[in-house]
């Protein structure tokens, strides 16, 4: 059974950077589309970025284009989210998702807090 574990969240000042990691255990994700989502307090979970299995295509939410970069290392079963020029509105719990099965597989989330 696949498990996803996120790390790299924390508290950062506006304008700063963080790099999130999501490690998959129990199976490889070489053939899976991977994504990052986030959920702020009182708001619905939203898609942040998606990357295809071979990294040939990436998609970003308009709110993070030009600031965030998704990447993956299939040899390490890890997907990353580099977040630059962070804003207070980026504050949320960030979740990793593997597009497998009917509902996908989710990690437990990592908190990102951006102070103004």
N, C-alpha and C positions, 0 to 999 in steps of 0.2 A: 504494500500500500504506500502510495506516495505521500510524503509530508513536505510542506513548504515552511521554511523558517526565515523570517525577515530579520534584518539587523541594520544598524547604522542610523537609526533615528536619534533625535535629541533636541536640545534647545539651541537656537542660533539667532543672531541678530539679523534684522532685515539687511539684505544685500549680501549675506553670507552664503555658504555652500554646504551641502551635505551629500554623501553618497550612500544610497541604500543598496543592500544586497539581499537576495533571496536565494537560498540554497535548497535544492530538492534532494531528498533522500528517499531510498526505497525503490527508486527506479530512475531511469534517465528521462530527460525531457527533450531529447534530440529532435523528436518529431512534432513537438507541441508548440503552438503559439503561446507566448507568455505575455502577461500584461501587468501593469501597475494601476491600481485604483486608489481612491482616497475618500474618506468620509469625515467631514467636519461636524462639530456638534450641531444637532438640530437640522442637518441637511442630509439629502440622499447620497448614497455612495455614487461616485462618478468615475468614469474612465479617465486615466491620466495619459497612459502611453501603452502601445502594443508593439510587439516585435515578432516577425515570422520566425519559423524554426531555423532557417538558414541565414537570418539577419539581413535578408535582401530588402525587406520593407519594414518601415516603422511608421507609426501613426501617433499623433499627439493631440491632446485637447488644445483648443485655441488659447486657453488661458496659460499654457505652459510652453508653447512653441517658442523656440529660440532661447529658452532658459534651461529646459530639462533635456536630458539625453538618455534613452534606454539602450542597453546593450546586453549581450549575453556571451557566456563562455560555455559551450556545450561540453567541453572536456571536463569542466568543473561543476557541471549541472547548476550553474548559477546565473541569475539575471540581475542586472544592476540598473539603478536609476540615479544618474548624476544630476543634482539639482543646484543650479547657480542662480544668483540674483534673487534669492528668496524674498518673498513678501509675506506680511502678516496673514494675508488671505490664503496662503499655502498651508497654514496650520491645519492639521488633520491627522487621523490615523491612516497610514498608508498600508495597503494590502497588495500582496503578490497573488496572481491568479494564473493557474495553468488551464488552458482551454482543452479539457479532456472530459469526456462523458457528457451527460445531459446538462449538468449544472456547473461544471468546472471544479477545480480544486483550489481552495483558498488557504493562505497562510493566516497566522493569528494577528498579524498587523504590528506596525511599529509607529510610535507617536513622533510626529514632527511638530515642533512648536517654534514659530518665528516671532520674535519680539520686535516691536517698533522702536 
